Amino acid sequence: AEALLSEDLEAAPAGNGPTTGQTQESWIDDAYRQMAALDSTGLERTLWRAFLGLGARPFLEGVAVPLMARVGAGWVAGRITPAQEHLGSGVLERVLAWMDDPSMSADDGPAVVVATLPGERHSLGARLAAAAATVEGWHTTYLGADLPVEDIAAAAKEVGARAVAISAVRTDSTTETARS
């Protein structure tokens, strides 16, 4: 991703930053169109440019979250295929993973553990929560998807977490798992 971004910035005309003429809505439009075209390189470039041009919080609130909502609506309406959704989620997750890199996490901030529950394979929401927590100054431990409740609790205890963030898409299993 960094190589792609460097290449893009070198190719840009002098004086034009990555946000020239771009609004949050236009970043979302471009990203959605590239996802629909299965253009992973273009999508990744667009997301990196949006992140660099807007900054972390505006990118999360103004591009990443609305893009996820648009993809979800497209999925429900049958306009987005599983391949398109998986490509888009994978690229967005890579960008968010960089934002949540342990080297970016605040050493002195409160600790939070982020994961999904057993049977939940969709980790993009958890990755978004982890990136947002890191941006807000939390020391974030991202555990990923499909983790037993006992392991999440043990990790939280191990790192001295003040909070645990759970992302759930499959609400049919959440109540049963919560009783565990």
QUILIN-V219045 format. One record per pair of residues at least 12 apart in sequence whose C-alpha atoms are under 10 Angstrom apart, sorted by the first residue. I is the first residue (numbers start at 1). J is the second residue. D is the distance in Angstrom with one decimal. If there is no record, write none. Layout:
i=I j=J d=D
i=I j=J d=D
This chain:
i=1 j=41 d=8.9
i=1 j=44 d=7.2
i=1 j=45 d=7.7
i=1 j=48 d=7.8
i=1 j=91 d=9.8
i=1 j=94 d=8.6
i=1 j=95 d=8.2
i=1 j=98 d=9.5
i=2 j=45 d=9.5
i=2 j=48 d=8.6
i=4 j=41 d=8.2
i=4 j=42 d=9.6
i=4 j=44 d=8.4
i=4 j=45 d=6.8
i=4 j=48 d=9.0
i=5 j=44 d=8.8
i=5 j=45 d=6.4
i=5 j=46 d=9.3
i=5 j=47 d=10.0
i=5 j=48 d=6.9
i=5 j=49 d=7.5
i=5 j=52 d=9.6
i=6 j=45 d=10.0
i=7 j=45 d=9.8
i=8 j=45 d=7.7
i=8 j=49 d=8.8
i=9 j=49 d=8.9
i=17 j=49 d=9.1
i=17 j=52 d=9.4
i=17 j=53 d=7.4
i=18 j=46 d=9.3
i=18 j=48 d=9.2
i=18 j=49 d=5.6
i=18 j=50 d=7.3
i=18 j=51 d=9.3
i=18 j=52 d=7.2
i=18 j=53 d=5.5
i=18 j=54 d=9.0
i=19 j=49 d=7.3
i=19 j=50 d=7.0
i=19 j=51 d=9.6
i=19 j=52 d=8.4
i=19 j=53 d=5.1
i=19 j=54 d=7.5
i=20 j=53 d=8.8
i=22 j=49 d=9.9
i=22 j=50 d=8.5
i=22 j=53 d=9.0
i=22 j=54 d=9.8
i=23 j=50 d=9.0
i=23 j=53 d=9.9
i=23 j=54 d=9.2
i=23 j=62 d=9.4
i=23 j=63 d=9.5
i=24 j=50 d=7.8
i=24 j=54 d=8.4
i=24 j=58 d=8.5
i=24 j=59 d=8.0
i=24 j=61 d=9.6
i=24 j=62 d=5.8
i=24 j=63 d=5.9
i=24 j=64 d=9.7
i=24 j=66 d=9.3
i=25 j=62 d=7.9
i=25 j=63 d=7.4
i=25 j=66 d=8.8
i=25 j=67 d=9.2
i=26 j=50 d=9.7
i=26 j=63 d=9.3
i=27 j=43 d=9.8
i=27 j=46 d=6.9
i=27 j=47 d=7.6
i=27 j=49 d=8.8
i=27 j=50 d=6.5
i=27 j=51 d=9.8
i=27 j=59 d=9.6
i=27 j=62 d=9.2
i=27 j=63 d=6.8
i=27 j=64 d=9.7
i=27 j=67 d=9.0
i=28 j=46 d=8.9
i=28 j=47 d=8.7
i=28 j=50 d=9.1
i=28 j=62 d=8.6
i=28 j=63 d=5.8
i=28 j=64 d=8.0
i=28 j=65 d=9.7
i=28 j=66 d=7.4
i=28 j=67 d=5.7
i=28 j=68 d=9.5
i=28 j=70 d=8.7
i=29 j=63 d=9.6
i=29 j=67 d=8.4
i=29 j=70 d=9.6
i=30 j=42 d=8.9
i=30 j=43 d=7.8
i=30 j=46 d=7.1
i=30 j=47 d=9.2
i=31 j=43 d=5.3
i=31 j=44 d=8.3
i=31 j=45 d=9.1
i=31 j=46 d=6.2
i=31 j=47 d=7.0
i=31 j=50 d=9.7
i=31 j=63 d=9.1
i=31 j=64 d=9.8
i=31 j=67 d=7.7
i=31 j=88 d=8.4
i=31 j=92 d=9.8
i=32 j=67 d=7.0
i=32 j=68 d=9.4
i=32 j=70 d=7.9
i=32 j=71 d=7.5
i=32 j=74 d=9.8
i=32 j=80 d=9.9
i=32 j=84 d=9.6
i=32 j=85 d=9.9
i=32 j=88 d=8.2
i=34 j=46 d=8.8
i=34 j=84 d=9.3
i=34 j=87 d=9.9
i=34 j=88 d=8.6
i=35 j=71 d=9.1
i=35 j=80 d=9.1
i=35 j=83 d=9.4
i=35 j=84 d=5.8
i=35 j=85 d=7.5
i=35 j=86 d=9.2
i=35 j=87 d=6.8
i=35 j=88 d=5.4
i=35 j=89 d=9.1
i=35 j=91 d=9.1
i=36 j=71 d=9.5
i=36 j=74 d=10.0
i=36 j=79 d=8.9
i=36 j=80 d=7.0
i=36 j=81 d=8.3
i=36 j=83 d=9.1
i=36 j=84 d=5.7
i=36 j=85 d=8.2
i=36 j=87 d=9.0
i=36 j=88 d=8.4
i=37 j=84 d=7.7
i=38 j=83 d=8.0
i=38 j=84 d=6.0
i=38 j=85 d=9.3
i=38 j=86 d=9.7
i=38 j=87 d=6.8
i=38 j=88 d=8.1
i=39 j=84 d=9.3
i=39 j=87 d=8.5
i=39 j=88 d=9.1
i=40 j=84 d=9.6
i=40 j=87 d=6.8
i=40 j=88 d=7.5
i=40 j=90 d=9.0
i=40 j=91 d=6.8
i=40 j=92 d=9.9
i=41 j=91 d=8.8
i=43 j=87 d=9.3
i=43 j=88 d=7.7
i=43 j=91 d=7.2
i=43 j=92 d=8.5
i=44 j=88 d=9.0
i=44 j=90 d=9.8
i=44 j=91 d=6.0
i=44 j=92 d=7.5
i=44 j=94 d=8.6
i=44 j=95 d=7.7
i=45 j=91 d=9.8
i=47 j=59 d=8.6
i=47 j=63 d=8.3
i=47 j=64 d=8.4
i=47 j=91 d=8.5
i=47 j=92 d=7.4
i=47 j=95 d=7.3
i=47 j=96 d=9.9
i=48 j=92 d=9.5
i=48 j=95 d=7.1
i=50 j=62 d=9.6
i=50 j=63 d=7.7
i=50 j=64 d=9.5
i=51 j=63 d=8.6
i=51 j=64 d=9.3
i=51 j=95 d=8.7
i=51 j=96 d=9.9
i=51 j=99 d=9.5
i=56 j=96 d=9.8
i=56 j=99 d=7.9
i=56 j=131 d=8.9
i=56 j=132 d=8.5
i=56 j=134 d=10.0
i=56 j=135 d=6.9
i=56 j=136 d=9.8
i=57 j=131 d=9.5
i=57 j=132 d=7.5
i=57 j=135 d=7.0
i=57 j=136 d=8.6
i=60 j=96 d=8.8
i=60 j=99 d=10.0
i=60 j=128 d=7.8
i=60 j=129 d=9.7
i=60 j=131 d=8.3
i=60 j=132 d=7.2
i=60 j=135 d=9.5
i=61 j=132 d=9.1
i=64 j=92 d=7.6
i=64 j=93 d=9.9
i=64 j=95 d=9.8
i=64 j=96 d=8.9
i=64 j=128 d=8.2
i=65 j=125 d=9.3
i=65 j=128 d=8.2
i=67 j=88 d=9.4
i=67 j=89 d=10.0
i=67 j=92 d=9.4
i=68 j=85 d=9.5
i=68 j=88 d=8.9
i=68 j=89 d=8.2
i=68 j=92 d=9.0
i=68 j=124 d=9.0
i=68 j=125 d=9.0
i=71 j=84 d=9.1
i=71 j=85 d=6.9
i=71 j=88 d=8.4
i=71 j=89 d=9.1
i=72 j=85 d=8.5
i=89 j=122 d=9.3
i=89 j=123 d=9.1
i=89 j=124 d=6.6
i=89 j=125 d=9.8
i=90 j=123 d=9.9
i=90 j=124 d=8.2
i=92 j=124 d=8.0
i=92 j=127 d=9.3
i=92 j=128 d=9.1
i=93 j=123 d=8.4
i=93 j=124 d=6.0
i=93 j=125 d=9.1
i=93 j=126 d=9.7
i=93 j=127 d=6.6
i=93 j=128 d=7.8
i=93 j=131 d=9.9
i=94 j=124 d=9.7
i=94 j=127 d=9.2
i=95 j=127 d=9.7
i=95 j=128 d=9.8
i=95 j=131 d=9.5
i=96 j=124 d=8.7
i=96 j=127 d=6.4
i=96 j=128 d=6.3
i=96 j=129 d=9.4
i=96 j=130 d=8.3
i=96 j=131 d=5.9
i=96 j=132 d=9.0
i=97 j=124 d=9.8
i=97 j=127 d=6.7
i=97 j=128 d=8.5
i=97 j=130 d=8.4
i=97 j=131 d=7.1
i=97 j=142 d=9.3
i=98 j=131 d=8.4
i=99 j=127 d=9.5
i=99 j=128 d=9.3
i=99 j=130 d=8.7
i=99 j=131 d=5.6
i=99 j=132 d=8.5
i=99 j=134 d=7.6
i=99 j=135 d=7.8
i=100 j=127 d=7.9
i=100 j=128 d=8.7
i=100 j=129 d=9.4
i=100 j=130 d=6.2
i=100 j=131 d=4.6
i=100 j=132 d=8.1
i=100 j=133 d=8.3
i=100 j=134 d=5.9
i=100 j=135 d=8.0
i=100 j=139 d=9.6
i=100 j=140 d=7.5
i=100 j=141 d=8.9
i=100 j=142 d=8.2
i=101 j=130 d=9.5
i=101 j=131 d=8.4
i=101 j=134 d=8.6
i=101 j=140 d=8.9
i=101 j=141 d=9.6
i=101 j=142 d=9.4
i=102 j=134 d=8.8
i=102 j=139 d=8.1
i=102 j=140 d=7.4
i=102 j=141 d=7.9
i=102 j=142 d=9.1
i=103 j=139 d=9.9
i=104 j=131 d=9.6
i=104 j=134 d=7.1
i=104 j=135 d=8.3
i=104 j=137 d=9.2
i=104 j=138 d=9.9
i=104 j=139 d=8.8
i=104 j=140 d=9.3
i=105 j=130 d=9.7
i=105 j=131 d=9.1
i=105 j=133 d=8.7
i=105 j=134 d=5.3
i=105 j=135 d=7.9
i=105 j=136 d=9.3
i=105 j=137 d=6.9
i=105 j=138 d=6.6
i=105 j=139 d=5.0
i=105 j=140 d=6.2
i=105 j=141 d=8.9
i=106 j=133 d=9.8
i=106 j=134 d=7.0
i=106 j=135 d=8.9
i=106 j=136 d=9.0
i=106 j=137 d=5.5
i=106 j=138 d=5.8
i=106 j=139 d=4.9
i=106 j=140 d=7.9
i=107 j=137 d=8.8
i=107 j=138 d=8.1
i=107 j=139 d=5.8
i=107 j=140 d=9.1
i=108 j=137 d=8.4
i=108 j=138 d=8.1
i=108 j=139 d=7.1
i=109 j=133 d=9.9
i=109 j=134 d=9.1
i=109 j=136 d=9.1
i=109 j=137 d=5.6
i=109 j=138 d=4.7
i=109 j=139 d=5.2
i=109 j=140 d=8.8
i=110 j=133 d=9.7
i=110 j=137 d=7.7
i=110 j=138 d=5.2
i=110 j=139 d=5.7
i=110 j=140 d=8.4
i=110 j=160 d=8.7
i=110 j=161 d=7.1
i=110 j=162 d=6.3
i=110 j=163 d=8.3
i=111 j=133 d=9.4
i=111 j=134 d=9.8
i=111 j=137 d=9.4
i=111 j=138 d=5.8
i=111 j=139 d=4.6
i=111 j=140 d=5.9
i=111 j=141 d=7.5
i=111 j=156 d=8.4
i=111 j=159 d=6.9
i=111 j=160 d=6.5
i=111 j=161 d=4.4
i=111 j=162 d=5.6
i=111 j=163 d=6.9
i=111 j=164 d=8.8
i=112 j=130 d=8.4
i=112 j=133 d=7.8
i=112 j=134 d=9.3
i=112 j=138 d=6.7
i=112 j=139 d=6.3
i=112 j=140 d=5.1
i=112 j=141 d=6.2
i=112 j=142 d=8.4
i=112 j=155 d=9.9
i=112 j=156 d=7.4
i=112 j=159 d=8.3
i=112 j=160 d=8.3
i=112 j=161 d=4.9
i=112 j=162 d=6.0
i=112 j=163 d=4.8
i=112 j=164 d=5.5
i=112 j=165 d=7.1
i=113 j=126 d=9.9
i=113 j=130 d=8.2
i=113 j=133 d=9.8
i=113 j=138 d=9.8
i=113 j=139 d=8.7
i=113 j=140 d=6.1
i=113 j=141 d=4.8
i=113 j=142 d=6.0
i=113 j=143 d=7.1
i=113 j=144 d=9.8
i=113 j=152 d=7.6
i=113 j=153 d=9.0
i=113 j=155 d=7.4
i=113 j=156 d=5.9
i=113 j=157 d=9.5
i=113 j=159 d=8.2
i=113 j=160 d=9.3
i=113 j=161 d=6.4
i=113 j=162 d=8.5
i=113 j=163 d=6.6
i=113 j=164 d=4.8
i=113 j=165 d=6.2
i=113 j=166 d=8.5
i=114 j=126 d=6.1
i=114 j=127 d=7.8
i=114 j=128 d=9.8
i=114 j=129 d=7.3
i=114 j=130 d=6.2
i=114 j=131 d=10.0
i=114 j=133 d=9.4
i=114 j=140 d=7.4
i=114 j=141 d=6.2
i=114 j=142 d=4.8
i=114 j=143 d=6.0
i=114 j=144 d=7.3
i=114 j=145 d=9.3
i=114 j=152 d=8.3
i=114 j=155 d=9.9
i=114 j=156 d=9.1
i=114 j=163 d=8.7
i=114 j=164 d=5.9
i=114 j=165 d=4.7
i=114 j=166 d=5.9
i=114 j=167 d=7.8
i=115 j=127 d=8.3
i=115 j=129 d=9.3
i=115 j=130 d=8.9
i=115 j=141 d=8.8
i=115 j=142 d=6.3
i=115 j=143 d=5.1
i=115 j=144 d=5.0
i=115 j=145 d=5.8
i=115 j=146 d=7.7
i=115 j=147 d=7.0
i=115 j=148 d=9.7
i=115 j=149 d=9.5
i=115 j=152 d=7.2
i=115 j=164 d=8.0
i=115 j=165 d=6.6
i=115 j=166 d=5.3
i=115 j=167 d=6.5
i=115 j=168 d=9.1
i=116 j=142 d=9.8
i=116 j=143 d=8.1
i=116 j=144 d=6.4
i=116 j=145 d=4.7
i=116 j=146 d=5.5
i=116 j=147 d=6.2
i=116 j=148 d=8.7
i=116 j=149 d=9.0
i=116 j=152 d=8.8
i=116 j=165 d=8.3
i=116 j=166 d=5.3
i=116 j=167 d=5.1
i=116 j=168 d=6.2
i=116 j=169 d=9.0
i=117 j=144 d=9.3
i=117 j=145 d=6.8
i=117 j=146 d=5.2
i=117 j=147 d=5.3
i=117 j=148 d=6.3
i=117 j=149 d=6.5
i=117 j=152 d=8.5
i=117 j=166 d=7.0
i=117 j=167 d=7.5
i=117 j=168 d=7.1
i=117 j=169 d=9.8
i=117 j=170 d=9.4
i=117 j=173 d=8.8
i=117 j=174 d=7.6
i=117 j=177 d=7.4
i=117 j=178 d=9.0
i=118 j=145 d=7.7
i=118 j=146 d=4.3
i=118 j=147 d=5.0
i=118 j=148 d=5.3
i=118 j=149 d=7.2
i=118 j=168 d=9.8
i=118 j=173 d=8.5
i=118 j=174 d=8.9
i=118 j=177 d=7.5
i=119 j=145 d=8.2
i=119 j=146 d=5.2
i=119 j=147 d=7.9
i=119 j=148 d=8.9
i=119 j=168 d=9.7
i=119 j=170 d=8.2
i=119 j=173 d=7.7
i=119 j=174 d=9.4
i=119 j=177 d=9.4
i=120 j=144 d=9.9
i=120 j=145 d=6.2
i=120 j=146 d=5.0
i=120 j=147 d=8.2
i=120 j=167 d=8.5
i=120 j=168 d=6.7
i=120 j=169 d=7.0
i=120 j=170 d=6.3
i=120 j=171 d=9.2
i=120 j=173 d=8.5
i=120 j=174 d=9.1
i=121 j=144 d=8.8
i=121 j=145 d=5.4
i=121 j=146 d=5.6
i=121 j=147 d=9.3
i=121 j=168 d=9.1
i=121 j=169 d=8.7
i=121 j=170 d=8.9
i=122 j=144 d=9.2
i=122 j=145 d=6.7
i=122 j=146 d=8.4
i=122 j=167 d=8.4
i=122 j=168 d=7.7
i=122 j=169 d=6.8
i=122 j=170 d=8.5
i=123 j=143 d=9.7
i=123 j=144 d=6.3
i=123 j=145 d=5.4
i=123 j=146 d=8.5
i=123 j=166 d=9.8
i=123 j=167 d=7.3
i=123 j=168 d=8.4
i=123 j=169 d=8.9
i=124 j=144 d=9.1
i=124 j=145 d=9.1
i=124 j=167 d=8.4
i=124 j=168 d=9.9
i=124 j=169 d=9.8
i=125 j=166 d=8.8
i=125 j=167 d=5.7
i=125 j=168 d=7.7
i=125 j=169 d=8.3
i=126 j=142 d=7.9
i=126 j=143 d=8.9
i=126 j=144 d=7.3
i=126 j=145 d=8.0
i=126 j=165 d=7.5
i=126 j=166 d=6.7
i=126 j=167 d=5.0
i=126 j=168 d=8.2
i=127 j=142 d=7.4
i=127 j=143 d=9.3
i=127 j=144 d=7.7
i=127 j=145 d=9.5
i=127 j=167 d=8.8
i=128 j=167 d=9.4
i=129 j=142 d=9.3
i=129 j=165 d=7.4
i=129 j=166 d=8.7
i=129 j=167 d=8.0
i=130 j=142 d=6.4
i=130 j=143 d=9.6
i=130 j=144 d=10.0
i=130 j=165 d=8.2
i=133 j=165 d=9.6
i=138 j=161 d=9.9
i=138 j=162 d=9.8
i=138 j=163 d=9.9
i=139 j=159 d=9.5
i=139 j=161 d=8.8
i=140 j=159 d=9.6
i=140 j=161 d=8.9
i=140 j=163 d=9.9
i=140 j=164 d=9.8
i=141 j=155 d=8.6
i=141 j=156 d=8.6
i=141 j=159 d=8.1
i=141 j=161 d=8.9
i=141 j=164 d=9.5
i=142 j=165 d=9.4
i=143 j=155 d=8.6
i=144 j=166 d=10.0
i=144 j=167 d=9.8
i=145 j=166 d=9.7
i=145 j=167 d=8.8
i=145 j=168 d=9.7
i=148 j=177 d=9.0
i=148 j=180 d=9.6
i=149 j=177 d=7.7
i=149 j=178 d=8.4
i=149 j=180 d=7.4
i=150 j=180 d=8.7
i=152 j=164 d=8.2
i=152 j=165 d=9.9
i=152 j=166 d=9.4
